[in-house]
Amino acid sequence: MKALKILILVFFAGIMIYASSDLPFRGDPDNLMHAEESITGTTVKGSYFIQNAYRDARTPNMVTVVLGDYRSIDTFGEQVVIYTAGLITLLVLRRSKRRSE
Amino acid sequence: MNRQIDSPIVLLGARLLSPYIMLFGWYVIIHGHYSPGGGFQGGALLAASLLLIRVAGGSKLAELQIREFATTPLAVIGVVIYFATGLVAMMMGGHFLDYEALPIPGMEPAWLRYTGILIIEVGIGLAVMAILIMIYDNMVRGEDYA
């Protein structure tokens, strides 16, 4: 049974290593996701952000521009999720004074 | 939990490390425009610097730094900074969270967006810091030593 487990793990590790050999190199401008047109001929939406992020917000880090400006309502939602998690710990874990006495 | 001995060496190490972590947290928030980072990461670092003192020194020492009742209002202030930025932009005639409409005189629209991103990053950092401390305080209430 243990040999089977190890065999399965080695099999999946082999699949992962084989698949990772086919990944594109990081930062290569000829990658498909960096192209202006996809292979089906439609325009890639991300190329707008790459081309205009610095012109719109004067910020070299385009991840910050996408997070804070183009998709700022999504970031606001993330902050509200964290805030809700904090409030839930307040409600669940805080003992009332009556019970602690 | 009650039989722990507070060690001065651990406290000294935590006191040495904590201000530098806090400074790096502010650096990550403010420098998020130019390098990897931003409000969430910087807020987590700020919380780490405060929690280090709380873990090493106990709740009595931590009360000198940031009181327990102050964490919930700080979290609310962080969320309100973000929301108010969007609301002010909407009231001045733009869309919600459209920083071009912020009422700061003498700035071209691109630099207004730059400033708006900075404001909301500070709000996110404040909220994340306060909430992580709040979670820790609620979990160890009455159980930590010293």
gemmi code that builds the backbone of each chain (N, CA, C; Angstrom):
import gemmi

chains = {
    "A": [
        ("MET", (0.830, -1.204, 0.000), (0.000, 0.000, 0.000), (0.863, 1.252, 0.000)),
        ("LYS", (1.940, 1.191, 0.828), (2.819, 2.355, 0.882), (3.562, 2.557, -0.441)),
        ("ALA", (3.922, 1.434, -1.064), (4.601, 1.526, -2.361), (3.685, 2.149, -3.396)),
        ("LEU", (2.385, 1.842, -3.306), (1.424, 2.411, -4.260), (1.325, 3.922, -4.080)),
        ("LYS", (1.292, 4.345, -2.783), (1.227, 5.787, -2.520), (2.421, 6.502, -3.133)),
        ("ILE", (3.619, 5.940, -2.873), (4.828, 6.597, -3.385), (4.821, 6.603, -4.902)),
        ("LEU", (4.317, 5.494, -5.484), (4.262, 5.409, -6.950), (3.343, 6.484, -7.512)),
        ("ILE", (2.165, 6.700, -6.844), (1.226, 7.721, -7.308), (1.842, 9.110, -7.201)),
        ("LEU", (2.543, 9.359, -6.076), (3.173, 10.669, -5.892), (4.227, 10.926, -6.960)),
        ("VAL", (5.042, 9.886, -7.234), (6.087, 10.042, -8.251), (5.454, 10.270, -9.620)),
        ("PHE", (4.331, 9.581, -9.880), (3.637, 9.744, -11.156), (3.164, 11.178, -11.333)),
        ("PHE", (2.522, 11.726, -10.267), (2.020, 13.098, -10.387), (3.154, 14.115, -10.442)),
        ("ALA", (4.241, 13.836, -9.706), (5.400, 14.725, -9.791), (5.964, 14.726, -11.207)),
        ("GLY", (5.980, 13.549, -11.848), (6.440, 13.482, -13.231), (5.569, 14.291, -14.154)),
        ("ILE", (4.234, 14.218, -13.941), (3.320, 15.005, -14.779), (3.583, 16.494, -14.603)),
        ("MET", (3.772, 16.918, -13.330), (3.996, 18.334, -13.055), (5.290, 18.823, -13.697)),
        ("ILE", (6.343, 18.009, -13.570), (7.633, 18.424, -14.136), (7.543, 18.480, -15.657)),
        ("TYR", (6.829, 17.504, -16.243), (6.665, 17.525, -17.703), (5.881, 18.759, -18.135)),
        ("ALA", (4.821, 19.121, -17.359), (4.015, 20.277, -17.735), (4.783, 21.576, -17.541)),
        ("SER", (5.623, 21.636, -16.486), (6.327, 22.890, -16.236), (7.404, 23.165, -17.273)),
        ("SER", (7.830, 22.115, -17.988), (8.837, 22.353, -19.015), (8.245, 23.078, -20.211)),
        ("ASP", (6.902, 23.129, -20.288), (6.236, 23.755, -21.431), (5.760, 25.164, -21.122)),
        ("LEU", (5.983, 25.645, -19.867), (5.526, 26.984, -19.504), (6.354, 28.034, -20.238)),
        ("PRO", (5.742, 29.199, -20.547), (6.522, 30.267, -21.178), (7.480, 30.899, -20.191)),
        ("PHE", (8.553, 31.476, -20.701), (9.510, 32.132, -19.821), (8.916, 33.426, -19.283)),
        ("ARG", (9.278, 33.753, -18.019), (8.710, 34.922, -17.373), (9.330, 36.184, -17.980)),
        ("GLY", (8.464, 37.133, -18.334), (8.953, 38.404, -18.847), (9.264, 38.403, -20.325)),
        ("ASP", (8.990, 37.306, -21.014), (9.227, 37.256, -22.451), (8.142, 38.059, -23.164)),
        ("PRO", (8.478, 39.093, -23.924), (7.417, 39.903, -24.561), (6.652, 39.168, -25.646)),
        ("ASP", (7.143, 38.028, -26.113), (6.428, 37.299, -27.158), (5.386, 36.335, -26.599)),
        ("ASN", (5.203, 36.343, -25.251), (4.213, 35.442, -24.680), (2.814, 35.793, -25.156)),
        ("LEU", (1.939, 34.772, -25.101), (0.574, 34.985, -25.597), (-0.165, 36.012, -24.758)),
        ("MET", (0.062, 35.977, -23.413), (-0.696, 36.913, -22.581), (-0.185, 38.339, -22.695)),
        ("HIS", (0.976, 38.543, -23.278), (1.481, 39.897, -23.459), (1.159, 40.434, -24.847)),
        ("ALA", (0.598, 39.601, -25.700), (0.339, 40.036, -27.069), (-0.892, 40.935, -27.098)),
        ("GLU", (-0.934, 41.824, -28.086), (-2.103, 42.695, -28.204), (-3.295, 41.937, -28.760)),
        ("GLU", (-3.039, 40.975, -29.662), (-4.130, 40.178, -30.209), (-3.943, 38.744, -29.785)),
        ("SER", (-5.041, 38.097, -29.377), (-4.943, 36.694, -29.014), (-4.903, 35.835, -30.278)),
        ("ILE", (-4.740, 34.526, -30.117), (-4.607, 33.670, -31.305), (-5.910, 33.559, -32.062)),
        ("THR", (-7.045, 33.922, -31.413), (-8.316, 33.907, -32.139), (-8.609, 35.227, -32.821)),
        ("GLY", (-7.713, 36.228, -32.679), (-7.895, 37.477, -33.404), (-8.565, 38.577, -32.610)),
        ("THR", (-9.047, 38.280, -31.385), (-9.648, 39.347, -30.582), (-8.555, 40.075, -29.800)),
        ("THR", (-8.855, 41.300, -29.382), (-7.869, 42.052, -28.615), (-7.828, 41.534, -27.183)),
        ("VAL", (-6.609, 41.498, -26.616), (-6.442, 41.049, -25.236), (-6.705, 42.242, -24.319)),
        ("LYS", (-7.574, 42.035, -23.307), (-7.972, 43.156, -22.444), (-6.799, 43.679, -21.619)),
        ("GLY", (-5.892, 42.782, -21.212), (-4.809, 43.207, -20.337), (-3.837, 44.160, -20.997)),
        ("SER", (-3.795, 44.181, -22.320), (-2.819, 45.046, -22.985), (-3.149, 46.517, -22.762)),
        ("TYR", (-4.433, 46.835, -22.517), (-4.779, 48.229, -22.205), (-4.079, 48.685, -20.941)),
        ("PHE", (-4.093, 47.817, -19.909), (-3.490, 48.203, -18.633), (-1.979, 48.349, -18.775)),
        ("ILE", (-1.366, 47.424, -19.547), (0.079, 47.498, -19.718), (0.481, 48.778, -20.431)),
        ("GLN", (-0.338, 49.186, -21.417), (0.054, 50.353, -22.197), (-0.274, 51.665, -21.497)),
        ("ASN", (-1.369, 51.688, -20.709), (-1.859, 52.978, -20.217), (-1.729, 53.177, -18.723)),
        ("ALA", (-1.191, 52.191, -17.976), (-1.172, 52.330, -16.519), (-0.329, 53.519, -16.096)),
        ("TYR", (0.846, 53.684, -16.701), (1.699, 54.803, -16.279), (1.122, 56.143, -16.724)),
        ("ARG", (0.526, 56.186, -17.902), (-0.035, 57.444, -18.398), (-1.224, 57.883, -17.545)),
        ("ASP", (-2.005, 56.916, -17.034), (-3.209, 57.282, -16.292), (-2.899, 57.700, -14.864)),
        ("ALA", (-1.948, 57.030, -14.211), (-1.785, 57.266, -12.776), (-0.354, 57.618, -12.385)),
        ("ARG", (0.579, 57.753, -13.327), (1.961, 58.123, -13.017), (2.603, 57.172, -12.019)),
        ("THR", (2.206, 55.899, -12.070), (2.709, 54.920, -11.115), (3.407, 53.811, -11.867)),
        ("PRO", (4.700, 53.587, -11.636), (5.415, 52.556, -12.407), (4.935, 51.144, -12.128)),
        ("ASN", (4.437, 50.896, -10.904), (3.997, 49.544, -10.563), (2.562, 49.358, -11.043)),
        ("MET", (2.401, 48.647, -12.167), (1.055, 48.598, -12.752), (0.127, 47.687, -11.955)),
        ("VAL", (0.690, 46.808, -11.132), (-0.175, 45.999, -10.271), (-0.925, 46.895, -9.276)),
        ("THR", (-0.209, 47.886, -8.740), (-0.848, 48.814, -7.810), (-1.938, 49.611, -8.510)),
        ("VAL", (-1.691, 50.001, -9.762), (-2.698, 50.780, -10.480), (-3.944, 49.941, -10.713)),
        ("VAL", (-3.749, 48.682, -11.126), (-4.912, 47.830, -11.365), (-5.663, 47.585, -10.067)),
        ("LEU", (-4.915, 47.354, -8.982), (-5.546, 47.037, -7.699), (-6.228, 48.264, -7.111)),
        ("GLY", (-5.586, 49.418, -7.208), (-6.103, 50.579, -6.508), (-6.948, 51.499, -7.348)),
        ("ASP", (-6.854, 51.393, -8.666), (-7.581, 52.349, -9.486), (-8.590, 51.669, -10.406)),
        ("TYR", (-8.103, 50.810, -11.303), (-9.035, 50.216, -12.264), (-9.995, 49.255, -11.572)),
        ("ARG", (-9.492, 48.515, -10.588), (-10.331, 47.522, -9.901), (-10.481, 47.889, -8.426)),
        ("SER", (-10.705, 49.170, -8.157), (-10.668, 49.608, -6.758), (-11.888, 49.139, -5.980)),
        ("ILE", (-13.020, 48.938, -6.655), (-14.195, 48.468, -5.924), (-13.984, 47.038, -5.441)),
        ("ASP", (-13.259, 46.255, -6.233), (-12.920, 44.890, -5.813), (-12.031, 44.913, -4.577)),
        ("THR", (-11.057, 45.836, -4.555), (-10.181, 45.953, -3.382), (-10.958, 46.404, -2.163)),
        ("PHE", (-11.924, 47.292, -2.401), (-12.781, 47.710, -1.278), (-13.548, 46.514, -0.705)),
        ("GLY", (-14.006, 45.635, -1.603), (-14.672, 44.426, -1.137), (-13.758, 43.549, -0.313)),
        ("GLU", (-12.473, 43.429, -0.747), (-11.522, 42.630, 0.028), (-11.350, 43.207, 1.421)),
        ("GLN", (-11.261, 44.539, 1.499), (-11.076, 45.158, 2.811), (-12.287, 44.906, 3.695)),
        ("VAL", (-13.479, 44.957, 3.106), (-14.688, 44.717, 3.896), (-14.736, 43.262, 4.366)),
        ("VAL", (-14.214, 42.333, 3.533), (-14.167, 40.924, 3.950), (-13.275, 40.766, 5.178)),
        ("ILE", (-12.090, 41.409, 5.159), (-11.188, 41.316, 6.319), (-11.836, 41.946, 7.538)),
        ("TYR", (-12.506, 43.073, 7.321), (-13.175, 43.765, 8.428), (-14.270, 42.884, 9.032)),
        ("THR", (-15.014, 42.194, 8.152), (-16.055, 41.300, 8.644), (-15.467, 40.145, 9.442)),
        ("ALA", (-14.317, 39.615, 8.980), (-13.668, 38.534, 9.728), (-13.284, 38.998, 11.124)),
        ("GLY", (-12.760, 40.235, 11.223), (-12.414, 40.768, 12.537), (-13.628, 40.927, 13.421)),
        ("LEU", (-14.715, 41.415, 12.848), (-15.927, 41.602, 13.646), (-16.479, 40.267, 14.118)),
        ("ILE", (-16.327, 39.212, 13.284), (-16.851, 37.909, 13.681), (-16.044, 37.346, 14.840)),
        ("THR", (-14.707, 37.542, 14.829), (-13.939, 37.115, 16.003), (-14.361, 37.896, 17.240)),
        ("LEU", (-14.693, 39.165, 17.042), (-15.187, 39.963, 18.168), (-16.469, 39.357, 18.738)),
        ("LEU", (-17.363, 38.921, 17.833), (-18.648, 38.399, 18.297), (-18.508, 37.007, 18.908)),
        ("VAL", (-17.672, 36.145, 18.282), (-17.634, 34.746, 18.694), (-16.715, 34.542, 19.884)),
        ("LEU", (-15.518, 35.177, 19.849), (-14.500, 34.846, 20.844), (-14.553, 35.722, 22.081)),
        ("ARG", (-15.103, 36.910, 21.980), (-15.122, 37.770, 23.166), (-16.135, 37.234, 24.164)),
        ("ARG", (-15.639, 36.936, 25.379), (-16.538, 36.423, 26.398), (-17.280, 37.584, 27.036)),
        ("SER", (-18.531, 37.325, 27.340), (-19.291, 38.373, 28.023), (-18.862, 38.446, 29.480)),
        ("LYS", (-19.079, 39.609, 30.082), (-18.631, 39.809, 31.463), (-19.399, 38.899, 32.426)),
        ("ARG", (-20.639, 38.622, 32.079), (-21.486, 37.831, 32.975), (-20.959, 36.405, 33.096)),
        ("ARG", (-20.468, 35.853, 31.944), (-20.049, 34.461, 31.981), (-18.668, 34.311, 32.607)),
        ("SER", (-17.814, 35.325, 32.477), (-16.452, 35.177, 32.986), (-16.401, 35.294, 34.505)),
        ("GLU", (-17.443, 35.805, 35.109), (-17.420, 35.949, 36.570), (-17.663, 34.612, 37.266)),
    ],
    "B": [
        ("MET", (-0.518, 27.441, 30.336), (-0.319, 28.842, 29.979), (0.067, 29.669, 31.199)),
        ("ASN", (-0.347, 29.265, 32.375), (-0.132, 30.112, 33.546), (1.259, 29.958, 34.134)),
        ("ARG", (1.952, 28.856, 33.785), (3.235, 28.593, 34.431), (4.406, 29.134, 33.630)),
        ("GLN", (4.135, 29.965, 32.635), (5.240, 30.453, 31.819), (6.041, 31.512, 32.570)),
        ("ILE", (7.332, 31.514, 32.346), (8.200, 32.521, 32.938), (8.526, 33.542, 31.856)),
        ("ASP", (8.334, 34.808, 32.162), (8.673, 35.797, 31.136), (10.175, 36.008, 31.114)),
        ("SER", (10.733, 35.884, 29.913), (12.181, 35.923, 29.772), (12.607, 37.320, 29.322)),
        ("PRO", (13.540, 37.958, 30.005), (13.985, 39.290, 29.573), (14.749, 39.257, 28.260)),
        ("ILE", (15.342, 38.106, 27.939), (16.103, 38.040, 26.682), (15.148, 38.082, 25.499)),
        ("VAL", (14.049, 37.311, 25.598), (13.057, 37.318, 24.519), (12.468, 38.717, 24.368)),
        ("LEU", (12.192, 39.369, 25.504), (11.606, 40.707, 25.443), (12.575, 41.696, 24.820)),
        ("LEU", (13.865, 41.557, 25.160), (14.871, 42.463, 24.598), (14.974, 42.270, 23.084)),
        ("GLY", (14.964, 41.001, 22.644), (15.012, 40.743, 21.208), (13.812, 41.309, 20.495)),
        ("ALA", (12.634, 41.148, 21.102), (11.419, 41.671, 20.479), (11.453, 43.191, 20.433)),
        ("ARG", (11.961, 43.813, 21.512), (12.037, 45.275, 21.521), (13.017, 45.783, 20.485)),
        ("LEU", (14.075, 45.002, 20.239), (15.055, 45.401, 19.230), (14.460, 45.303, 17.834)),
        ("LEU", (13.701, 44.240, 17.573), (13.223, 43.987, 16.210), (12.009, 44.834, 15.854)),
        ("SER", (11.162, 45.099, 16.848), (9.841, 45.661, 16.556), (9.866, 46.993, 15.802)),
        ("PRO", (10.685, 47.990, 16.190), (10.632, 49.261, 15.452), (11.074, 49.136, 14.008)),
        ("TYR", (12.041, 48.232, 13.754), (12.499, 48.101, 12.368), (11.426, 47.452, 11.493)),
        ("ILE", (10.699, 46.487, 12.070), (9.609, 45.867, 11.307), (8.529, 46.902, 11.027)),
        ("MET", (8.259, 47.767, 12.031), (7.229, 48.784, 11.830), (7.637, 49.773, 10.744)),
        ("LEU", (8.926, 50.174, 10.781), (9.421, 51.101, 9.759), (9.324, 50.468, 8.375)),
        ("PHE", (9.677, 49.180, 8.274), (9.602, 48.494, 6.991), (8.157, 48.374, 6.527)),
        ("GLY", (7.224, 48.214, 7.495), (5.813, 48.166, 7.129), (5.346, 49.459, 6.497)),
        ("TRP", (5.723, 50.593, 7.113), (5.353, 51.879, 6.502), (6.015, 52.057, 5.146)),
        ("TYR", (7.275, 51.578, 5.027), (7.967, 51.667, 3.735), (7.210, 50.877, 2.666)),
        ("VAL", (6.738, 49.666, 3.048), (6.036, 48.837, 2.059), (4.733, 49.518, 1.635)),
        ("ILE", (4.048, 50.184, 2.583), (2.797, 50.865, 2.219), (3.088, 52.057, 1.311)),
        ("ILE", (4.021, 52.934, 1.734), (4.233, 54.190, 1.010), (4.921, 53.932, -0.327)),
        ("HIS", (5.818, 52.950, -0.364), (6.588, 52.687, -1.576), (5.883, 51.709, -2.502)),
        ("GLY", (4.608, 51.414, -2.235), (3.887, 50.454, -3.068), (3.702, 50.911, -4.497)),
        ("HIS", (3.883, 52.213, -4.761), (3.753, 52.695, -6.132), (4.927, 52.269, -6.998)),
        ("TYR", (6.070, 51.992, -6.366), (7.284, 51.771, -7.147), (7.844, 50.369, -7.016)),
        ("SER", (7.415, 49.634, -6.016), (7.983, 48.304, -5.793), (6.852, 47.387, -5.349)),
        ("PRO", (7.073, 46.076, -5.343), (6.029, 45.180, -4.862), (5.617, 45.533, -3.436)),
        ("GLY", (4.345, 45.507, -3.176), (3.856, 45.865, -1.849), (2.535, 46.581, -1.959)),
        ("GLY", (2.086, 47.105, -0.858), (0.808, 47.794, -0.838), (0.194, 47.734, 0.543)),
        ("GLY", (-1.076, 48.040, 0.599), (-1.733, 48.167, 1.886), (-1.815, 46.876, 2.670)),
        ("PHE", (-2.175, 45.778, 1.998), (-2.364, 44.520, 2.728), (-1.040, 44.020, 3.306)),
        ("GLN", (-0.002, 44.020, 2.479), (1.287, 43.516, 2.946), (1.851, 44.407, 4.036)),
        ("GLY", (1.790, 45.719, 3.827), (2.324, 46.631, 4.829), (1.546, 46.578, 6.124)),
        ("GLY", (0.229, 46.421, 6.032), (-0.572, 46.310, 7.244), (-0.231, 45.057, 8.026)),
        ("ALA", (0.038, 43.965, 7.309), (0.431, 42.732, 7.997), (1.764, 42.915, 8.710)),
        ("LEU", (2.695, 43.675, 8.086), (3.986, 43.910, 8.740), (3.823, 44.797, 9.968)),
        ("LEU", (2.982, 45.825, 9.876), (2.740, 46.677, 11.045), (2.146, 45.850, 12.186)),
        ("ALA", (1.195, 44.981, 11.845), (0.595, 44.130, 12.866), (1.641, 43.191, 13.460)),
        ("ALA", (2.581, 42.697, 12.626), (3.622, 41.804, 13.140), (4.484, 42.520, 14.164)),
        ("SER", (4.828, 43.789, 13.889), (5.686, 44.509, 14.835), (4.980, 44.736, 16.162)),
        ("LEU", (3.658, 44.984, 16.116), (2.939, 45.203, 17.375), (2.683, 43.884, 18.103)),
        ("LEU", (2.409, 42.824, 17.321), (2.121, 41.535, 17.960), (3.362, 40.923, 18.592)),
        ("LEU", (4.554, 41.274, 18.064), (5.789, 40.762, 18.651), (5.909, 41.215, 20.097)),
        ("ILE", (5.597, 42.481, 20.344), (5.644, 42.991, 21.717), (4.557, 42.316, 22.549)),
        ("ARG", (3.394, 42.078, 21.935), (2.311, 41.453, 22.699), (2.658, 40.024, 23.089)),
        ("VAL", (3.302, 39.289, 22.166), (3.665, 37.906, 22.480), (4.776, 37.864, 23.511)),
        ("ALA", (5.773, 38.752, 23.362), (6.935, 38.685, 24.249), (6.654, 39.310, 25.599)),
        ("GLY", (5.876, 40.369, 25.644), (5.750, 41.113, 26.882), (4.450, 40.945, 27.622)),
        ("GLY", (3.455, 40.308, 27.001), (2.185, 40.163, 27.689), (1.308, 41.387, 27.512)),
        ("SER", (0.084, 41.272, 28.011), (-0.913, 42.309, 27.703), (-0.675, 43.582, 28.501)),
        ("LYS", (-0.029, 43.481, 29.665), (0.166, 44.701, 30.458), (1.137, 45.649, 29.768)),
        ("LEU", (2.213, 45.064, 29.210), (3.176, 45.892, 28.499), (2.586, 46.415, 27.207)),
        ("ALA", (1.757, 45.575, 26.550), (1.201, 45.977, 25.263), (0.207, 47.106, 25.415)),
        ("GLU", (-0.339, 47.278, 26.612), (-1.304, 48.363, 26.797), (-0.642, 49.724, 26.639)),
        ("LEU", (0.695, 49.783, 26.874), (1.383, 51.049, 26.668), (1.459, 51.405, 25.195)),
        ("GLN", (1.438, 50.366, 24.315), (1.626, 50.616, 22.894), (0.319, 50.968, 22.209)),
        ("ILE", (-0.598, 50.012, 22.193), (-1.907, 50.276, 21.586), (-2.931, 49.539, 22.433)),
        ("ARG", (-3.879, 50.283, 22.959), (-4.848, 49.709, 23.889), (-5.806, 48.785, 23.154)),
        ("GLU", (-6.405, 47.891, 23.915), (-7.283, 46.903, 23.291), (-8.541, 47.553, 22.725)),
        ("PHE", (-9.082, 48.538, 23.442), (-10.329, 49.136, 22.963), (-10.101, 50.042, 21.761)),
        ("ALA", (-8.832, 50.341, 21.437), (-8.570, 51.239, 20.318), (-8.541, 50.519, 18.983)),
        ("THR", (-8.512, 49.160, 18.997), (-8.333, 48.461, 17.726), (-9.581, 48.516, 16.855)),
        ("THR", (-10.766, 48.364, 17.470), (-11.985, 48.374, 16.664), (-12.223, 49.730, 16.000)),
        ("PRO", (-12.097, 50.868, 16.724), (-12.232, 52.150, 16.031), (-11.203, 52.364, 14.946)),
        ("LEU", (-9.948, 51.863, 15.150), (-8.936, 52.018, 14.100), (-9.336, 51.270, 12.840)),
        ("ALA", (-9.890, 50.049, 13.011), (-10.337, 49.286, 11.844), (-11.449, 50.029, 11.117)),
        ("VAL", (-12.370, 50.605, 11.891), (-13.469, 51.343, 11.265), (-12.928, 52.557, 10.523)),
        ("ILE", (-11.924, 53.246, 11.136), (-11.344, 54.419, 10.478), (-10.694, 54.017, 9.154)),
        ("GLY", (-10.012, 52.865, 9.151), (-9.379, 52.396, 7.916), (-10.387, 52.154, 6.812)),
        ("VAL", (-11.505, 51.502, 7.151), (-12.523, 51.242, 6.127), (-13.156, 52.559, 5.677)),
        ("VAL", (-13.362, 53.482, 6.648), (-14.039, 54.738, 6.311), (-13.160, 55.617, 5.425)),
        ("ILE", (-11.810, 55.559, 5.637), (-10.920, 56.338, 4.766), (-11.119, 55.918, 3.309)),
        ("TYR", (-11.140, 54.597, 3.087), (-11.339, 54.084, 1.728), (-12.697, 54.526, 1.179)),
        ("PHE", (-13.757, 54.298, 1.988), (-15.102, 54.570, 1.480), (-15.298, 56.066, 1.259)),
        ("ALA", (-14.751, 56.897, 2.181), (-14.948, 58.334, 2.045), (-14.237, 58.877, 0.819)),
        ("THR", (-13.080, 58.282, 0.463), (-12.400, 58.715, -0.755), (-13.293, 58.512, -1.971)),
        ("GLY", (-13.928, 57.324, -2.035), (-14.841, 57.073, -3.139), (-16.057, 57.971, -3.091)),
        ("LEU", (-16.565, 58.212, -1.885), (-17.803, 58.992, -1.758), (-17.555, 60.460, -2.113)),
        ("VAL", (-16.398, 61.004, -1.672), (-16.079, 62.399, -2.003), (-15.934, 62.555, -3.509)),
        ("ALA", (-15.267, 61.558, -4.148), (-15.122, 61.628, -5.603), (-16.481, 61.586, -6.282)),
        ("MET", (-17.410, 60.795, -5.719), (-18.738, 60.716, -6.332), (-19.511, 62.011, -6.115)),
        ("MET", (-19.340, 62.629, -4.933), (-20.066, 63.874, -4.651), (-19.544, 65.031, -5.489)),
        ("MET", (-18.264, 64.991, -5.878), (-17.717, 66.079, -6.683), (-17.980, 65.867, -8.166)),
        ("GLY", (-18.800, 64.893, -8.525), (-19.241, 64.782, -9.903), (-18.628, 63.652, -10.690)),
        ("GLY", (-17.739, 62.825, -10.076), (-17.180, 61.694, -10.805), (-17.949, 60.435, -10.503)),
        ("HIS", (-17.352, 59.304, -10.872), (-17.924, 58.032, -10.464), (-17.421, 57.675, -9.069)),
        ("PHE", (-17.968, 56.568, -8.527), (-17.497, 56.085, -7.226), (-16.057, 55.606, -7.359)),
        ("LEU", (-15.178, 56.113, -6.495), (-13.746, 55.806, -6.497), (-13.046, 56.275, -7.772)),
        ("ASP", (-13.599, 57.308, -8.407), (-12.933, 57.910, -9.556), (-12.095, 59.075, -9.033)),
        ("TYR", (-10.765, 58.804, -8.865), (-9.947, 59.782, -8.131), (-9.749, 61.082, -8.891)),
        ("GLU", (-10.079, 61.094, -10.175), (-9.895, 62.332, -10.932), (-10.737, 63.461, -10.372)),
        ("ALA", (-11.853, 63.121, -9.709), (-12.789, 64.140, -9.233), (-12.500, 64.584, -7.811)),
        ("LEU", (-11.405, 64.107, -7.218), (-11.114, 64.516, -5.837), (-10.823, 66.012, -5.775)),
        ("PRO", (-11.332, 66.696, -4.749), (-11.183, 68.158, -4.701), (-9.840, 68.604, -4.130)),
        ("ILE", (-8.741, 68.259, -4.797), (-7.421, 68.769, -4.409), (-6.994, 69.749, -5.489)),
        ("PRO", (-6.849, 71.037, -5.160), (-6.566, 72.024, -6.218), (-5.132, 71.932, -6.707)),
        ("GLY", (-4.933, 72.324, -7.946), (-3.593, 72.434, -8.507), (-2.945, 71.126, -8.854)),
        ("MET", (-3.726, 70.127, -9.262), (-3.136, 68.842, -9.626), (-3.760, 68.363, -10.922)),
        ("GLU", (-2.926, 67.838, -11.806), (-3.495, 67.279, -13.027), (-4.081, 65.893, -12.715)),
        ("PRO", (-4.998, 65.411, -13.562), (-5.741, 64.184, -13.227), (-4.868, 62.974, -12.932)),
        ("ALA", (-3.737, 62.832, -13.646), (-2.900, 61.654, -13.420), (-2.321, 61.669, -12.009)),
        ("TRP", (-1.886, 62.863, -11.545), (-1.319, 62.939, -10.197), (-2.403, 62.816, -9.150)),
        ("LEU", (-3.652, 63.221, -9.495), (-4.765, 63.003, -8.570), (-4.998, 61.516, -8.359)),
        ("ARG", (-4.900, 60.731, -9.448), (-5.039, 59.279, -9.299), (-3.919, 58.714, -8.427)),
        ("TYR", (-2.705, 59.210, -8.630), (-1.559, 58.794, -7.810), (-1.862, 59.039, -6.333)),
        ("THR", (-2.363, 60.254, -6.022), (-2.655, 60.581, -4.625), (-3.789, 59.737, -4.078)),
        ("GLY", (-4.816, 59.512, -4.910), (-5.943, 58.708, -4.443), (-5.532, 57.293, -4.106)),
        ("ILE", (-4.651, 56.692, -4.939), (-4.172, 55.333, -4.646), (-3.417, 55.325, -3.328)),
        ("LEU", (-2.599, 56.379, -3.083), (-1.837, 56.444, -1.821), (-2.781, 56.512, -0.620)),
        ("ILE", (-3.842, 57.324, -0.738), (-4.771, 57.464, 0.391), (-5.437, 56.133, 0.710)),
        ("ILE", (-5.909, 55.427, -0.324), (-6.611, 54.183, -0.022), (-5.645, 53.110, 0.480)),
        ("GLU", (-4.362, 53.160, 0.033), (-3.403, 52.174, 0.562), (-3.194, 52.380, 2.051)),
        ("VAL", (-3.112, 53.655, 2.484), (-2.957, 53.913, 3.916), (-4.187, 53.410, 4.675)),
        ("GLY", (-5.386, 53.622, 4.096), (-6.596, 53.128, 4.750), (-6.597, 51.621, 4.883)),
        ("ILE", (-6.179, 50.920, 3.816), (-6.129, 49.455, 3.866), (-5.135, 48.999, 4.924)),
        ("GLY", (-3.950, 49.646, 4.961), (-2.934, 49.241, 5.926), (-3.409, 49.406, 7.355)),
        ("LEU", (-4.071, 50.529, 7.624), (-4.583, 50.779, 8.974), (-5.614, 49.722, 9.368)),
        ("ALA", (-6.519, 49.410, 8.444), (-7.575, 48.448, 8.769), (-6.993, 47.057, 8.997)),
        ("VAL", (-6.057, 46.630, 8.126), (-5.493, 45.287, 8.266), (-4.721, 45.173, 9.573)),
        ("MET", (-3.925, 46.233, 9.918), (-3.182, 46.214, 11.177), (-4.128, 46.086, 12.363)),
        ("ALA", (-5.150, 46.924, 12.405), (-6.047, 46.926, 13.553), (-6.800, 45.610, 13.675)),
        ("ILE", (-7.179, 45.014, 12.536), (-7.987, 43.802, 12.602), (-7.146, 42.610, 13.034)),
        ("LEU", (-5.875, 42.547, 12.566), (-5.035, 41.429, 13.016), (-4.774, 41.510, 14.513)),
        ("ILE", (-4.558, 42.736, 15.032), (-4.368, 42.880, 16.484), (-5.648, 42.529, 17.224)),
        ("MET", (-6.782, 42.926, 16.630), (-8.074, 42.637, 17.264), (-8.298, 41.134, 17.374)),
        ("ILE", (-7.962, 40.392, 16.306), (-8.143, 38.934, 16.327), (-7.254, 38.317, 17.410)),
        ("TYR", (-5.979, 38.781, 17.495), (-5.075, 38.237, 18.516), (-5.602, 38.545, 19.913)),
        ("ASP", (-6.032, 39.779, 20.130), (-6.499, 40.156, 21.468), (-7.724, 39.350, 21.877)),
        ("ASN", (-8.615, 39.102, 20.922), (-9.799, 38.335, 21.272), (-9.471, 36.874, 21.532)),
        ("MET", (-8.414, 36.351, 20.879), (-8.103, 34.937, 21.056), (-7.396, 34.669, 22.367)),
        ("VAL", (-6.541, 35.589, 22.834), (-5.745, 35.301, 24.037), (-6.323, 35.987, 25.265)),
        ("ARG", (-7.524, 36.503, 25.181), (-8.064, 37.291, 26.297), (-8.055, 36.488, 27.592)),
        ("GLY", (-7.390, 37.030, 28.600), (-7.377, 36.392, 29.917), (-6.468, 35.191, 30.017)),
        ("GLU", (-5.777, 34.823, 28.961), (-4.970, 33.615, 29.000), (-3.491, 33.887, 28.900)),
        ("ASP", (-3.092, 35.120, 28.597), (-1.655, 35.364, 28.473), (-1.089, 35.719, 29.833)),
        ("TYR", (0.223, 35.507, 29.936), (0.897, 35.748, 31.217), (1.291, 37.221, 31.333)),
        ("ALA", (1.833, 37.595, 32.449), (2.333, 38.930, 32.770), (1.258, 40.013, 32.810)),
    ],
}
model = gemmi.Model(1)
for chain_id, residues in chains.items():
    chain = gemmi.Chain(chain_id)
    for i, (resn, *xyz) in enumerate(residues, 1):
        res = gemmi.Residue()
        res.name, res.seqid = resn, gemmi.SeqId(i, " ")
        for name, pos in zip(("N", "CA", "C"), xyz):
            atom = gemmi.Atom()
            atom.name, atom.element = name, gemmi.Element(name[0])
            atom.pos, atom.b_iso = gemmi.Position(*pos), 0.0
            res.add_atom(atom)
        chain.add_residue(res)
    model.add_chain(chain)
structure = gemmi.Structure()
structure.add_model(model)
structure.setup_entities()
